[in-house]
Amino acid sequence: MIKIFADTTSSIPVDVAKSLGLVYLPQIIIFGEKTYRDDTELDTAMFLNLLKSSSALPKTAAPPPALYAPYYEEYGKPGNTIIVICPSANQSGTVRSASVAAQDFPNADIRVIDSRSIGAGLASMVLKSLDWVKAGVEADTIVQRLENMSLREDNYFVVDTLEYLHKGGRIGSAQALVGGLLQVKPILTNRGGSASPVESQRTQKRAVARLKELVFEKCPPTSESMLGVMHGDALELASSLAQEFQAHFGFPEVPVYNLPPAFLVHAGPGVIGVSFFTN
């Protein structure tokens, strides 16, 4: 048996993850002295309310190794394989936590995968892996395919402000945009776990229009592109974009993902993004 592990940074709703049979781990959100699991104690709506009322920027932490241990014990039996699909190691300590926990189970076949992704792209990789398991694909092949997908993801984000990325230290080479340009609406890409600037527009309307152009130009017009839209407190805009992409490409569906608190700590509310996989 092959068992897939994932976590909330994939943006898959908790109830959906459970119905799919995933072992689904939380991220930890820290507001001052209080900590919350974002699978059972805090959802995106609650997080945004806390964020608006908090004087300090919250912090995030990866699921501790102790959360993995009972699941490794349950599914790490002889003949089984565990594949843990984690968010980018440059952006989260989840890879490390999953790997540290695995050290206590030296006889178990545990594969910890750095997806180099987060959000909709990570969701696509997790959902695809479940399809492969159902189809009887071997573990080695699933790992190879996931690594291949991680190299082919393309993504773009429009953030309402660079403030959160700047304060959270996740701004990467987009640091050059900070300062007098904080009010500019940048289009960013998240590759390798840090934000890099693509270009900037003076208004969100122009930035979103350019985001659409980039998708029309670069997204392969096949279902294998697994195009997805993601957002933080911008459902109406995200749904509108998904409908436009669906009509343009003729896809049966373009899923819309509600970004989790662990993402919004760094991107801030109002973020809109797209993810797809190139050929």
N, C-alpha and C positions, 0 to 999 in steps of 0.2 A: 504494500500500500504506500502511496505517496500522499503526504499531507502538506497542504500549503498554509503557511503562516503569513500574515500581513499585519498592518496596523493602521491607525486612523489617519495618518498622513496621506493615505491613498484616496481619501475623500469618499470612499464607499460607505454609505449609511450603515450604522451598526446593525440594524435589523436585517438589512439585505446581506451583509457579511455573514451573519449567523445562519440565515436561510441557505446560503451557498455552501455552508460547511467549512468556512474558513476558521482557523484559529486567529482571533483578531485582538491585537494588543492595543492599549491606549498610549497616548502621549500624556505627559504630566505638565499641567499649566500651573504656574506659581504667581499668585498675587500677594505680595508682601509675605506674611507668615502663613498664608493658606495655600494648600495645594489641592488640585483637582485632577481626577482622571477624566479624560475627555471622551470616554465611552459610556460612563454611567453617571458621572457627577456634574458634567458640564458639556452643553452642546454649543453650537455656534451662536445661536440667539442669546443664550445666557452669557456667553463670553463677551459679546459685543456690548451688552448692558453693563457688565462689570468694567469693560475697557473705558466706556464713556464716563464712568463715575470714579475711575482710579486716577490718582495723581501721579503714579509711577508706572512705567512701562512693565508689563508682566514678563515673566521669563518662562522658558520651556525646558523640559528635561525628557530624556528618552525613557522608555519603560525600563525599570531596573531589571537586572538579570534574574532576580527572584520571581518576577512575573512569568518568565519563560520556563523556569524549572519544572513546575508540575505538568506543563504540556509536553515538555521534552520527555519527562518520565512516562507519560501516558502513551505518546505516539512513537517514542524512540525504541520500540521493540525490535528484535532481530527480524530482518526481512523488510522492515519499513524504511522509508526515506522521508525526512523532513526538509522542506525547502522554505527558507525564511526570506521573503522578498522585502527588503528594507529601503527606506528613503536614502538619498545620497549621503554618503559618509562625510562629505564636506559640509553638510547642512544639519546633520543630526547625529547624535551618539547612539542611534538604534543599532547600527551594524556592530558596534563595539559591545553593547549590552547583550545582543543575541549571541555573539561569539564567546564572550566571557561565560555566559550561562552554559554554552555547549561544552566548555572544558570539563564540566562536572559529569559529562556523559560520553566518555571516550569511546565507548563501544557502539554508540548510536551513529547512524548515518545522517548527519545534520549538515545541510548546505546553506550557508548564509550568503545572500546575494546583495551586493551593492547595486541598486537599480540606477544610480546617478540621477534619479528623478524624484518628483513629488507631485501630489495632486492628480490631475486627470491622466497624465502619462503613466504614473505609477499604477493607477486604477486599471488602465488598459493592460498593463503587464500582468497584474494579478488575475484579472478575469481571463486573459488568454491562457495563463498557466492552468487554470481550472479546466478550461476546454481541453487542453492537451492531456491532463490527467484522465479525464473522462474518455478520451480517445485512445488511451492505453499507451501514450508516448512514454518512453523510458526517462528516468530521472536525469541521466547525463545529457540527453538531447534537450530536455526542458531547460536545463541550466544554460546550455549553449544558445538556445533560442532567446532566452531572457537577456543574456549578455549581448547578443546581436541587436535586440530591440533597444537596449539602453544606449547603443551607439547611433541609432537611427532616429531618436526622438528629436523633434523640433518644437519649440514652444515660444510663445510671446505673451507678455503681460503689460497691461496698462495699470499703473498704480495712481491712486488719487493724490498721494504725496510720498516723497522719498523719506519723510521723517522717521517712519518705523524701521525701514531698512537701515537707515543711518544710525539710529540709536541702538538697534539690535546687533550691529556689526556684521550684517549679512549683505552689505551693499556691493562688495567686490569692486570691479573696475568702474562701476557706475558712481563711485565716490567722486569722480571728476564733475558730476552734475550737481553736487551739493554746494551750498553757499547761496549766492544770489539767484540761483536757478531753481530753488526749492518749489516754486510755483509752476514751473514747466511740467507738462504732462509727458513723461518719458515712456517710450516703449522699450521694455527690457526683455532679455531672454535669460533663462536659468539653465545654464549648462555647467556640469561639474559641480553643482551645489552653490554657485554664487551668481549674483545678478550682474549682468553685463548690458550696457546700453546698446540699443540698435539705432534709435534716433529719437528725437524729441519733437513734440508739437506744442503749440501754445494753448490749446484747449483740449478738454477731454473728447469733445465731439470729433475734432480732427484726428486725435490719437486713435480713437476707436475706428474711424473710417480707414486710417492707414493700417490698423491691425487686420481689418477685413481684406484689404488689398494684399497684404502679405500672405494670408491664408489662401486666397484665390490663386496667387502666383506660385506658391510653394507646396501646397498640400496635394499629394497624388489623388486623382479622382477615382480611387478604388476603396472598397470597404477595408482593405488591409491597412489603410492609413489610420484607422481607428480615431478619427477626429473627435475631440471632446472639448466642451466649453466649461470653464470653471469661474467661480466668482465668490466674493465675500460681501454679503449684504447688497448685491446688485442683481437680484433675480430677474427683474423685468428686462434689463439690458441683456443679460446672459441668454434668456429664453429667446429674445428677438434675434440675437446673433445665431443661435443654434438653428432657428427656423430658416434664416437666410442661407446658411451653409447647407442645410438639408436640401433646400430648393435648388441651389446653385449646382451642387454636386450630384443630386439625385440619390442621396443616401437614404436608406429606410429610416434611420434615426441618427441624431447627433445628441449624445447624452449631455446633460447639464449637471455639473458637480458643485455642491455647496462646500467651499473650502473649510477645512477644520480649524479650530483655534490655534493649533501649533503653527499653521501657515500664516494666519492673520496677525499673530504677534509681530511678525516681521514685515508683512506686506501692508497691513492696515486695512480698515474697512474701505469698501468701494473698489477693490481690485477686481479686474476682469482679465481672464486669460484663456488661451487656447493651446491645445497640444495635439500633435499628430506625428505619424511615423513616415519617414521617407522611404523610397525604394532602395 
